[in-house]
C-alpha cells in the first residue's frame, strides 16, 4: 500500500468530504473508490469493444476528422 499526499482547493475538499460522508466512507477510502470507479468506467475499453470500434471505418474516419478540426482550432473541448 502506498501513501499519497495531494493538495486540493477548499471547495474541492468540501465536495469530496461531503461525498465521502454520504457514502459513510473515510476520506482516503472514498478517494480510492472514486478514482477506481472513474478509471474503470471511462478510461478503458474492452478489447472486443475496441475491435468493434476499429472495424467501423466510417466512425474511425469521423473521429479522425474531429481530431483534425480540434487541432485546427475549429472547436474547443469544454
Biopython code that builds the backbone (N, CA, C, O; Angstrom):
import numpy as np
from Bio.PDB.StructureBuilder import StructureBuilder

atoms = [
    (1, "UNK", "N", (0.848, -1.172, 0.000)),
    (1, "UNK", "CA", (0.000, 0.000, 0.000)),
    (1, "UNK", "C", (0.893, 1.234, 0.000)),
    (1, "UNK", "O", (1.915, 1.270, 0.685)),
    (2, "UNK", "N", (0.505, 2.235, -0.765)),
    (2, "UNK", "CA", (1.263, 3.477, -0.893)),
    (2, "UNK", "C", (0.510, 4.619, -0.223)),
    (2, "UNK", "O", (-0.717, 4.591, -0.117)),
    (3, "UNK", "N", (1.252, 5.617, 0.224)),
    (3, "UNK", "CA", (0.679, 6.835, 0.768)),
    (3, "UNK", "C", (0.835, 7.934, -0.268)),
    (3, "UNK", "O", (1.915, 8.113, -0.832)),
    (4, "UNK", "N", (-0.237, 8.667, -0.521)),
    (4, "UNK", "CA", (-0.222, 9.749, -1.492)),
    (4, "UNK", "C", (-0.642, 11.032, -0.789)),
    (4, "UNK", "O", (-1.648, 11.064, -0.080)),
    (5, "UNK", "N", (0.128, 12.075, -0.989)),
    (5, "UNK", "CA", (-0.224, 13.384, -0.448)),
    (5, "UNK", "C", (-0.659, 14.256, -1.611)),
    (5, "UNK", "O", (0.000, 14.289, -2.650)),
    (6, "UNK", "N", (-1.775, 14.966, -1.438)),
    (6, "UNK", "CA", (-2.253, 15.823, -2.514)),
    (6, "UNK", "C", (-2.818, 17.115, -1.959)),
    (6, "UNK", "O", (-3.283, 17.173, -0.821)),
    (7, "UNK", "N", (-2.769, 18.135, -2.773)),
    (7, "UNK", "CA", (-3.351, 19.424, -2.401)),
    (7, "UNK", "C", (-4.578, 19.662, -3.271)),
    (7, "UNK", "O", (-4.554, 19.431, -4.480)),
    (8, "UNK", "N", (-5.644, 20.126, -2.642)),
    (8, "UNK", "CA", (-6.861, 20.476, -3.373)),
    (8, "UNK", "C", (-7.404, 21.781, -2.817)),
    (8, "UNK", "O", (-7.162, 22.129, -1.661)),
    (9, "UNK", "N", (-8.140, 22.497, -3.654)),
    (9, "UNK", "CA", (-8.809, 23.713, -3.187)),
    (9, "UNK", "C", (-9.796, 23.357, -2.086)),
    (9, "UNK", "O", (-10.299, 22.236, -2.019)),
    (10, "UNK", "N", (-10.061, 24.322, -1.235)),
    (10, "UNK", "CA", (-11.004, 24.092, -0.135)),
    (10, "UNK", "C", (-12.369, 23.643, -0.650)),
    (10, "UNK", "O", (-13.000, 22.769, -0.055)),
    (11, "UNK", "N", (-12.825, 24.234, -1.748)),
    (11, "UNK", "CA", (-14.147, 23.877, -2.273)),
    (11, "UNK", "C", (-14.161, 22.428, -2.779)),
    (11, "UNK", "O", (-15.166, 21.731, -2.634)),
    (12, "UNK", "N", (-13.056, 21.977, -3.368)),
    (12, "UNK", "CA", (-12.959, 20.593, -3.826)),
    (12, "UNK", "C", (-12.930, 19.657, -2.625)),
    (12, "UNK", "O", (-13.600, 18.624, -2.616)),
    (13, "UNK", "N", (-12.153, 20.022, -1.619)),
    (13, "UNK", "CA", (-12.103, 19.213, -0.396)),
    (13, "UNK", "C", (-13.505, 19.068, 0.193)),
    (13, "UNK", "O", (-13.906, 17.973, 0.588)),
    (14, "UNK", "N", (-14.245, 20.170, 0.252)),
    (14, "UNK", "CA", (-15.595, 20.124, 0.816)),
    (14, "UNK", "C", (-16.497, 19.169, 0.030)),
    (14, "UNK", "O", (-17.293, 18.437, 0.616)),
    (15, "UNK", "N", (-16.366, 19.181, -1.309)),
    (15, "UNK", "CA", (-17.172, 18.265, -2.125)),
    (15, "UNK", "C", (-16.783, 16.811, -1.862)),
    (15, "UNK", "O", (-17.648, 15.947, -1.724)),
    (16, "UNK", "N", (-15.485, 16.548, -1.795)),
    (16, "UNK", "CA", (-15.019, 15.176, -1.547)),
    (16, "UNK", "C", (-15.475, 14.711, -0.172)),
    (16, "UNK", "O", (-15.958, 13.590, -0.015)),
    (17, "UNK", "N", (-15.319, 15.568, 0.810)),
    (17, "UNK", "CA", (-15.708, 15.222, 2.184)),
    (17, "UNK", "C", (-17.205, 14.938, 2.271)),
    (17, "UNK", "O", (-17.625, 13.979, 2.918)),
    (18, "UNK", "N", (-18.000, 15.772, 1.619)),
    (18, "UNK", "CA", (-19.453, 15.581, 1.620)),
    (18, "UNK", "C", (-19.833, 14.259, 0.960)),
    (18, "UNK", "O", (-20.684, 13.526, 1.464)),
    (19, "UNK", "N", (-19.196, 13.962, -0.170)),
    (19, "UNK", "CA", (-19.472, 12.700, -0.863)),
    (19, "UNK", "C", (-19.047, 11.503, -0.019)),
    (19, "UNK", "O", (-19.762, 10.502, 0.048)),
    (20, "UNK", "N", (-17.883, 11.603, 0.626)),
    (20, "UNK", "CA", (-17.404, 10.513, 1.481)),
    (20, "UNK", "C", (-18.361, 10.287, 2.643)),
    (20, "UNK", "O", (-18.708, 9.149, 2.959)),
    (21, "UNK", "N", (-18.779, 11.366, 3.269)),
    (21, "UNK", "CA", (-19.720, 11.246, 4.386)),
    (21, "UNK", "C", (-21.039, 10.627, 3.921)),
    (21, "UNK", "O", (-21.646, 9.824, 4.631)),
    (22, "UNK", "N", (-21.466, 11.008, 2.731)),
    (22, "UNK", "CA", (-22.722, 10.484, 2.189)),
    (22, "UNK", "C", (-22.668, 8.988, 1.948)),
    (22, "UNK", "O", (-23.694, 8.309, 2.003)),
    (23, "UNK", "N", (-21.481, 8.470, 1.682)),
    (23, "UNK", "CA", (-21.324, 7.028, 1.471)),
    (23, "UNK", "C", (-20.778, 6.331, 2.714)),
    (23, "UNK", "O", (-20.451, 5.145, 2.681)),
    (24, "UNK", "N", (-20.687, 7.071, 3.792)),
    (24, "UNK", "CA", (-20.172, 6.536, 5.061)),
    (24, "UNK", "C", (-18.789, 5.916, 4.879)),
    (24, "UNK", "O", (-18.506, 4.827, 5.379)),
    (25, "UNK", "N", (-17.934, 6.638, 4.149)),
    (25, "UNK", "CA", (-16.548, 6.230, 3.928)),
    (25, "UNK", "C", (-15.641, 7.297, 4.517)),
    (25, "UNK", "O", (-16.016, 8.466, 4.616)),
    (26, "UNK", "N", (-14.438, 6.878, 4.910)),
    (26, "UNK", "CA", (-13.480, 7.909, 5.298)),
    (26, "UNK", "C", (-12.936, 8.538, 4.021)),
    (26, "UNK", "O", (-13.120, 8.004, 2.928)),
    (27, "UNK", "N", (-12.271, 9.668, 4.168)),
    (27, "UNK", "CA", (-11.810, 10.432, 3.018)),
    (27, "UNK", "C", (-10.886, 9.623, 2.118)),
    (27, "UNK", "O", (-11.056, 9.609, 0.899)),
    (28, "UNK", "N", (-9.929, 8.960, 2.708)),
    (28, "UNK", "CA", (-8.968, 8.173, 1.951)),
    (28, "UNK", "C", (-9.660, 7.065, 1.156)),
    (28, "UNK", "O", (-9.374, 6.863, -0.024)),
    (29, "UNK", "N", (-10.571, 6.353, 1.815)),
    (29, "UNK", "CA", (-11.277, 5.270, 1.146)),
    (29, "UNK", "C", (-12.142, 5.795, 0.016)),
    (29, "UNK", "O", (-12.228, 5.165, -1.038)),
    (30, "UNK", "N", (-12.788, 6.946, 0.218)),
    (30, "UNK", "CA", (-13.632, 7.493, -0.833)),
    (30, "UNK", "C", (-12.801, 7.911, -2.044)),
    (30, "UNK", "O", (-13.196, 7.650, -3.180)),
    (31, "UNK", "N", (-11.663, 8.551, -1.819)),
    (31, "UNK", "CA", (-10.814, 8.973, -2.933)),
    (31, "UNK", "C", (-10.346, 7.762, -3.723)),
    (31, "UNK", "O", (-10.340, 7.792, -4.953)),
    (32, "UNK", "N", (-9.952, 6.693, -3.030)),
    (32, "UNK", "CA", (-9.541, 5.467, -3.725)),
    (32, "UNK", "C", (-10.711, 4.887, -4.516)),
    (32, "UNK", "O", (-10.557, 4.528, -5.684)),
    (33, "UNK", "N", (-11.876, 4.796, -3.883)),
    (33, "UNK", "CA", (-13.075, 4.257, -4.533)),
    (33, "UNK", "C", (-13.438, 5.083, -5.769)),
    (33, "UNK", "O", (-13.672, 4.523, -6.841)),
    (34, "UNK", "N", (-13.487, 6.400, -5.626)),
    (34, "UNK", "CA", (-13.880, 7.275, -6.728)),
    (34, "UNK", "C", (-12.876, 7.201, -7.881)),
    (34, "UNK", "O", (-13.268, 7.234, -9.048)),
    (35, "UNK", "N", (-11.604, 7.104, -7.562)),
    (35, "UNK", "CA", (-10.572, 7.007, -8.585)),
    (35, "UNK", "C", (-10.711, 5.713, -9.369)),
    (35, "UNK", "O", (-10.658, 5.724, -10.599)),
    (36, "UNK", "N", (-10.885, 4.612, -8.680)),
    (36, "UNK", "CA", (-11.042, 3.317, -9.351)),
    (36, "UNK", "C", (-12.302, 3.324, -10.213)),
    (36, "UNK", "O", (-12.280, 2.841, -11.345)),
    (37, "UNK", "N", (-13.394, 3.864, -9.689)),
    (37, "UNK", "CA", (-14.641, 3.941, -10.454)),
    (37, "UNK", "C", (-14.429, 4.737, -11.738)),
    (37, "UNK", "O", (-14.861, 4.315, -12.810)),
    (38, "UNK", "N", (-13.771, 5.875, -11.633)),
    (38, "UNK", "CA", (-13.535, 6.729, -12.800)),
    (38, "UNK", "C", (-12.659, 6.017, -13.820)),
    (38, "UNK", "O", (-12.982, 5.981, -15.007)),
    (39, "UNK", "N", (-11.564, 5.458, -13.359)),
    (39, "UNK", "CA", (-10.625, 4.830, -14.286)),
    (39, "UNK", "C", (-11.211, 3.613, -14.986)),
    (39, "UNK", "O", (-10.953, 3.396, -16.170)),
    (40, "UNK", "N", (-11.984, 2.829, -14.279)),
    (40, "UNK", "CA", (-12.525, 1.620, -14.891)),
    (40, "UNK", "C", (-13.757, 1.889, -15.744)),
    (40, "UNK", "O", (-14.087, 1.084, -16.615)),
    (41, "UNK", "N", (-14.438, 2.996, -15.514)),
    (41, "UNK", "CA", (-15.653, 3.239, -16.286)),
    (41, "UNK", "C", (-15.440, 4.159, -17.477)),
    (41, "UNK", "O", (-16.200, 4.080, -18.443)),
    (42, "UNK", "N", (-14.450, 5.016, -17.446)),
    (42, "UNK", "CA", (-14.346, 5.975, -18.538)),
    (42, "UNK", "C", (-13.017, 5.975, -19.269)),
    (42, "UNK", "O", (-12.891, 6.645, -20.294)),
    (43, "UNK", "N", (-12.046, 5.268, -18.792)),
    (43, "UNK", "CA", (-10.733, 5.332, -19.409)),
    (43, "UNK", "C", (-10.356, 4.093, -20.203)),
    (43, "UNK", "O", (-9.448, 4.143, -21.033)),
    (44, "UNK", "N", (-11.029, 2.999, -19.963)),
    (44, "UNK", "CA", (-10.633, 1.751, -20.594)),
    (44, "UNK", "C", (-11.775, 1.162, -21.400)),
    (44, "UNK", "O", (-12.941, 1.253, -21.015)),
    (45, "UNK", "N", (-11.425, 0.561, -22.514)),
    (45, "UNK", "CA", (-12.390, -0.115, -23.370)),
    (45, "UNK", "C", (-11.935, -1.561, -23.488)),
    (45, "UNK", "O", (-10.752, -1.836, -23.691)),
    (46, "UNK", "N", (-12.874, -2.475, -23.360)),
    (46, "UNK", "CA", (-12.552, -3.886, -23.509)),
    (46, "UNK", "C", (-12.061, -4.149, -24.932)),
    (46, "UNK", "O", (-12.430, -3.429, -25.860)),
    (47, "UNK", "N", (-11.240, -5.169, -25.105)),
    (47, "UNK", "CA", (-10.675, -5.485, -26.419)),
    (47, "UNK", "C", (-11.751, -5.726, -27.476)),
    (47, "UNK", "O", (-11.617, -5.262, -28.608)),
    (48, "UNK", "N", (-12.814, -6.445, -27.119)),
    (48, "UNK", "CA", (-13.892, -6.709, -28.076)),
    (48, "UNK", "C", (-14.545, -5.411, -28.536)),
    (48, "UNK", "O", (-14.834, -5.231, -29.719)),
    (49, "UNK", "N", (-14.773, -4.504, -27.577)),
    (49, "UNK", "CA", (-15.394, -3.228, -27.916)),
    (49, "UNK", "C", (-14.463, -2.387, -28.794)),
    (49, "UNK", "O", (-14.919, -1.752, -29.745)),
    (50, "UNK", "N", (-13.176, -2.379, -28.486)),
    (50, "UNK", "CA", (-12.219, -1.614, -29.287)),
    (50, "UNK", "C", (-12.132, -2.179, -30.705)),
    (50, "UNK", "O", (-12.064, -1.416, -31.668)),
    (51, "UNK", "N", (-12.132, -3.491, -30.842)),
    (51, "UNK", "CA", (-12.105, -4.106, -32.171)),
    (51, "UNK", "C", (-13.338, -3.716, -32.976)),
    (51, "UNK", "O", (-13.246, -3.445, -34.173)),
    (52, "UNK", "N", (-14.482, -3.689, -32.318)),
    (52, "UNK", "CA", (-15.723, -3.293, -32.994)),
    (52, "UNK", "C", (-15.638, -1.839, -33.453)),
    (52, "UNK", "O", (-16.062, -1.507, -34.560)),
    (53, "UNK", "N", (-15.101, -0.992, -32.616)),
    (53, "UNK", "CA", (-14.933, 0.422, -32.977)),
    (53, "UNK", "C", (-13.998, 0.551, -34.174)),
    (53, "UNK", "O", (-14.312, 1.255, -35.134)),
    (54, "UNK", "N", (-12.857, -0.124, -34.123)),
    (54, "UNK", "CA", (-11.857, -0.005, -35.183)),
    (54, "UNK", "C", (-12.336, -0.577, -36.510)),
    (54, "UNK", "O", (-11.880, -0.145, -37.569)),
    (55, "UNK", "N", (-13.248, -1.540, -36.468)),
    (55, "UNK", "CA", (-13.785, -2.127, -37.703)),
    (55, "UNK", "C", (-14.789, -1.209, -38.395)),
    (55, "UNK", "O", (-15.082, -1.385, -39.578)),
    (56, "UNK", "N", (-15.312, -0.235, -37.663)),
    (56, "UNK", "CA", (-16.283, 0.707, -38.234)),
    (56, "UNK", "C", (-15.505, 1.844, -38.907)),
    (56, "UNK", "O", (-15.182, 2.847, -38.269)),
    (57, "UNK", "N", (-15.215, 1.680, -40.182)),
    (57, "UNK", "CA", (-14.357, 2.627, -40.917)),
    (57, "UNK", "C", (-14.938, 4.038, -40.941)),
    (57, "UNK", "O", (-14.196, 5.016, -40.841)),
    (58, "UNK", "N", (-16.258, 4.150, -41.073)),
    (58, "UNK", "CA", (-16.882, 5.475, -41.093)),
    (58, "UNK", "C", (-16.705, 6.178, -39.750)),
    (58, "UNK", "O", (-16.396, 7.369, -39.702)),
    (59, "UNK", "N", (-16.900, 5.444, -38.671)),
    (59, "UNK", "CA", (-16.713, 6.019, -37.341)),
    (59, "UNK", "C", (-15.273, 6.467, -37.145)),
    (59, "UNK", "O", (-15.029, 7.571, -36.659)),
    (60, "UNK", "N", (-14.320, 5.628, -37.517)),
    (60, "UNK", "CA", (-12.899, 5.969, -37.363)),
    (60, "UNK", "C", (-12.578, 7.224, -38.172)),
    (60, "UNK", "O", (-11.870, 8.106, -37.686)),
    (61, "UNK", "N", (-13.088, 7.314, -39.395)),
    (61, "UNK", "CA", (-12.831, 8.500, -40.219)),
    (61, "UNK", "C", (-13.437, 9.745, -39.594)),
    (61, "UNK", "O", (-12.811, 10.804, -39.593)),
    (62, "UNK", "N", (-14.654, 9.631, -39.060)),
    (62, "UNK", "CA", (-15.289, 10.764, -38.386)),
    (62, "UNK", "C", (-14.493, 11.208, -37.168)),
    (62, "UNK", "O", (-14.354, 12.404, -36.913)),
    (63, "UNK", "N", (-13.967, 10.237, -36.412)),
    (63, "UNK", "CA", (-13.153, 10.573, -35.247)),
    (63, "UNK", "C", (-11.864, 11.288, -35.661)),
    (63, "UNK", "O", (-11.448, 12.258, -35.028)),
    (64, "UNK", "N", (-11.243, 10.796, -36.727)),
    (64, "UNK", "CA", (-10.023, 11.431, -37.228)),
    (64, "UNK", "C", (-10.307, 12.849, -37.723)),
    (64, "UNK", "O", (-9.520, 13.763, -37.479)),
    (65, "UNK", "N", (-11.428, 13.030, -38.415)),
    (65, "UNK", "CA", (-11.818, 14.365, -38.864)),
    (65, "UNK", "C", (-12.045, 15.294, -37.679)),
    (65, "UNK", "O", (-11.656, 16.462, -37.711)),
    (66, "UNK", "N", (-12.671, 14.773, -36.644)),
    (66, "UNK", "CA", (-12.898, 15.570, -35.440)),
    (66, "UNK", "C", (-11.590, 15.982, -34.785)),
    (66, "UNK", "O", (-11.456, 17.118, -34.329)),
    (67, "UNK", "N", (-10.625, 15.073, -34.732)),
    (67, "UNK", "CA", (-9.317, 15.415, -34.168)),
    (67, "UNK", "C", (-8.630, 16.490, -34.998)),
    (67, "UNK", "O", (-8.015, 17.408, -34.454)),
    (68, "UNK", "N", (-8.738, 16.370, -36.314)),
    (68, "UNK", "CA", (-8.162, 17.397, -37.187)),
    (68, "UNK", "C", (-8.817, 18.754, -36.936)),
    (68, "UNK", "O", (-8.134, 19.774, -36.843)),
    (69, "UNK", "N", (-10.147, 18.758, -36.829)),
    (69, "UNK", "CA", (-10.860, 20.006, -36.541)),
    (69, "UNK", "C", (-10.398, 20.612, -35.222)),
    (69, "UNK", "O", (-10.220, 21.825, -35.117)),
    (70, "UNK", "N", (-10.207, 19.768, -34.228)),
    (70, "UNK", "CA", (-9.755, 20.232, -32.918)),
    (70, "UNK", "C", (-8.355, 20.829, -33.015)),
    (70, "UNK", "O", (-8.092, 21.898, -32.466)),
    (71, "UNK", "N", (-7.459, 20.138, -33.714)),
    (71, "UNK", "CA", (-6.093, 20.625, -33.888)),
    (71, "UNK", "C", (-6.053, 21.946, -34.652)),
    (71, "UNK", "O", (-5.192, 22.789, -34.402)),
    (72, "UNK", "N", (-6.982, 22.118, -35.577)),
    (72, "UNK", "CA", (-7.041, 23.346, -36.372)),
    (72, "UNK", "C", (-7.703, 24.495, -35.625)),
    (72, "UNK", "O", (-7.784, 25.610, -36.139)),
    (73, "UNK", "N", (-8.176, 24.225, -34.415)),
    (73, "UNK", "CA", (-8.809, 25.276, -33.621)),
    (73, "UNK", "C", (-10.255, 25.536, -33.972)),
    (73, "UNK", "O", (-10.821, 26.549, -33.560)),
    (74, "UNK", "N", (-10.867, 24.630, -34.733)),
    (74, "UNK", "CA", (-12.271, 24.811, -35.121)),
    (74, "UNK", "C", (-13.222, 24.607, -33.959)),
    (74, "UNK", "O", (-14.336, 25.131, -33.969)),
    (75, "UNK", "N", (-12.797, 23.856, -32.964)),
    (75, "UNK", "CA", (-13.648, 23.550, -31.811)),
    (75, "UNK", "C", (-12.826, 23.630, -30.532)),
    (75, "UNK", "O", (-11.598, 23.546, -30.562)),
    (76, "UNK", "N", (-13.517, 23.794, -29.408)),
    (76, "UNK", "CA", (-12.887, 23.783, -28.106)),
    (76, "UNK", "C", (-13.600, 22.756, -27.238)),
    (76, "UNK", "O", (-14.830, 22.740, -27.180)),
    (77, "UNK", "N", (-12.849, 21.911, -26.573)),
    (77, "UNK", "CA", (-13.442, 20.940, -25.654)),
    (77, "UNK", "C", (-13.677, 21.640, -24.324)),
    (77, "UNK", "O", (-12.778, 22.263, -23.760)),
    (78, "UNK", "N", (-14.895, 21.523, -23.844)),
    (78, "UNK", "CA", (-15.265, 22.184, -22.586)),
    (78, "UNK", "C", (-15.525, 21.139, -21.537)),
    (78, "UNK", "O", (-15.852, 21.475, -20.399)),
]
sb = StructureBuilder()
sb.init_structure("model")
sb.init_model(0)
sb.init_chain("A")
sb.init_seg("    ")
for serial, (resi, resn, name, xyz) in enumerate(atoms, 1):
    if name == "N":
        sb.init_residue(resn, " ", resi, " ")
    sb.init_atom(name, np.array(xyz, "f"), 0.0, 1.0, " ", f" {name:<3s}", serial, name[0])
structure = sb.get_structure()
